[in-house]
Amino acid sequence: MQIHGLNKTTLLDYPGHVAATIFLGNCNFRCPFCQNRDLVLDPASQPVIPITEILDFLKLRSGVLSGVCITGGEPTLQTDLPEFISAIKELGYLVKLDTNGSNPRMIKTLYEHHLIDYVAMDIKSSPHHYAKVAGLTEDKLDLSAVKRSVEYLMSCGIHYEFRTTVVKELHDATDFTAIADWIGGCEAYYLQAYKDSDTVIQQGFHSYTKEELLTFLDILKPSIATVALRGID
């Protein structure tokens, strides 16, 4: 288990809960706007936190924290993820998984073994532009796996959300029209405003204004009951 970071307290990462967020290394996507460059491109350069240290911390915070977020990188690449989450669940925590949806088999395993309570899955873009926004060539992207994850989350009974980080250079209105057709009827979908930082994989991207983002919400609202903006005042 490659644990490279721990945010000890967050009120934002797990809706409705005071939580800790655990960052795992490695990712099979190369989204150029990703904020966690080192976790994706060079996880070996990052300090590793022992599992025992994480579990000891969670034991001490029991009763203060109610949830744990597992993020990355891409957590579902870790083959021992079920065992790790099982140890967290034994401490009485709710667990939220952040994922790019590329490993539907792992998502299904975690849910069927009662190891996750909430999933936040990234929708990188419309199917036509997915590879570009994920930073991959068409032959390296298994879009069918992503689509299977969408279908599974929408049908299995778990609480979930879909979300897209909106980048001015990578997304436009036609993408959200196509996304509305794809995930219409889903539980919740959030648009997150891109924020520039020194840790993104590729510099030079920009966010839409709030007014522009609201026009994308107008495209989505007829198909999705709960849509909203995040990361913008």
N, C-alpha and C positions, 0 to 999 in steps of 0.2 A: 504494500500500500504506500503510494507516494504522496504523503501529506506535506504540503509546502507552505501552508498558511492557516492561521486561525484568527478570525475576528471574534473576540470574546463576547461582544454584545451588539446586537443590531435590532432596531425596531422596524426596519424596512424590508429585509430580505424574506421574511416569512409572514405573510399577511395575517394580522390578528394575534401575533405571538412575539414575545421577547425571545430572541434566539441567538445562537452562536452560528457562525458560518465557517465551514471547513473547506479549504482550497486544495484540490488534488491536481497533480501535474499531468501533462500530455494532452494532446488533442489531435483528432484526425482532420479537423478543418483548419483553415488558415485565413479566417475572415480578416481582411486588411484593417478594419476598424476596431479589432479586439483590444480591450484595455489590459489584458493580462499577457502581454508579449512574452515575458520570460517563462511563464508557466507553459506556454504553447510551444515556443521555439527552442528553449534551452532549459527544460526543467531540471536537468542534472546540475545546473549551476546554482540552484536554490537549496537552502538548508532543508533538511528533512526532519519533520517532527515525529517522534516515535508515537505509535498508537497508544502506548501506555500513558504517555503524557496527556494526550487528548482525553482519554477515558478518565484519568484522574481528575482533570479539570472539570469534566462534565459531572462527575460524582460530587464535587464540591459545590457546583452551581445548581444542583438539583433543588427544585423549589423556587429558584430565582428565574431560571430559564425554563421555557416550556417546549421549545423547538430547536432543532438542529438543521441547518441547510448544508447540503453537500453540493459543492460546485467545483469549477475547474478553471482552465482545462475542460476535459470531457470526462466526468466521473465514470460513465459506463464502460470505459476502456479498461478499468481496473477489474481484473478477474476475481479478486478477493473482496469486491465491494459488498456482496451479500453478507459475508462474515463480519465485516467491519460494521455495517449498519445494524446487524443483529445484536452486536455488543452495545451499541448505542440505545437500541430499543429496550434492552434489558434494564437500562437505567431509567426507563419511563418516559423517554422523550418522543415527541412527534418528529417525523423526518420529512423534510422537503428536498426533492431532487431537482437540480437544474441540469438540463440536457439539451443537446442539439438534435436528439431524436434519431441518431444514426444507428443505434443498437436496440431495436425494438424487442429483441429476445431478452436482453437484460432488464429492460423496463418491465416486461411481463413477468419475469422471474421475481423481481423485487415486489411487485404488487401482489402476485399470487401467494407469496410467502409472508404477506402482511408486514413488509419491511419499510414501505413508504406510505405517507399519508397525503402528499400533495406533490404535484409535478409542475414545474415551469419549463415549457419547451420552447426553444427559439424557432420561429419561422423566419428564415433568413431573407426570403424574398418570394416572388412568384415562381412557380416551377420553371418557367422559361429562363429566368435570370439567376436561378439558385446557385449554380456552380460558380459563377462569377462573384457573387456576394460572399459565398463560402470560401473564396480564395483557392478554388480547385479548377482543374480542367474537367470537361464533361466526362471523360473516361475514368476519372478518379472519384466521381461523386456517385454514390448509390442512392439516387433520389427515391427509388422504390422503398428503401428501408425507412427513410424519413416519412414517406406517405403511410407506411404501415404503422409507424408510431402515432401519427395523427389519428388514424382510424381506431387504433387500440385505445388511446386516451379518451376519445369521444364515445366509446362504447362500453368500457370495462367497469365504470362506476366510481373511479377515483376522482377526487377533486383536482382540477388542473387549470392551468392557464396557458395560452399561447402568447408570445410577445415578439416584437420586431424592433430592433434598433434601427431607426430611420436615418439614413445618411443621404445628404442632398445629391452627392455625385453618383449614388448607387440605386436610388429608389425614385419612382415617380407615380403618378396617379394610376397608370395602367397596371402597375404591380399590385396595388391595393384592390383594384377591380378583380384581378385574377385571384388574389388571396381570399377575397370575400366569397368567390365561387367555390374555392377549395375547402375552406374551413367554416363555411356558413353553418349556423346552428350550434357552434361550439359554446362552451360554458363561459369563457371570458377571453378577451384579446386586448392586449395593451401595446400601444406604440410608445417606444422609449426614444427620447431625443438623444442624438449622438452628442457626446461631450469629448472634446479634444483633450489629450494629455500627453505627457512625455513617454508613457508606457504603451501607446498603441503600436500595432505592428507596422502600420504605414501612416506617415504624416500627410497632411494636406486635405483632409476631409472637413466637411462643415455640416451644421445642423440646419434644418428648416426652421423658420419662425413658428411661433405658436399658432398664428393665424393660418399658416400653410398646413401645419399638422392637423388642425381642426377640419380642414377641407378633406383630408384623407379619412378622418373619422366619419364624415358625412357619407363617404362612399361605403363604409363598412356597416353603418348602423342598420340599414334595411335587412342585413343578413345575420347579424350577431347582436344578441340582446345586450351584452355587457362589453362595451368598448370604451377606452379612456386613454388619456395621455399620462406618461410618467416622465419624471426627470426634467420638467419644465414648469416654471412658475405661471 
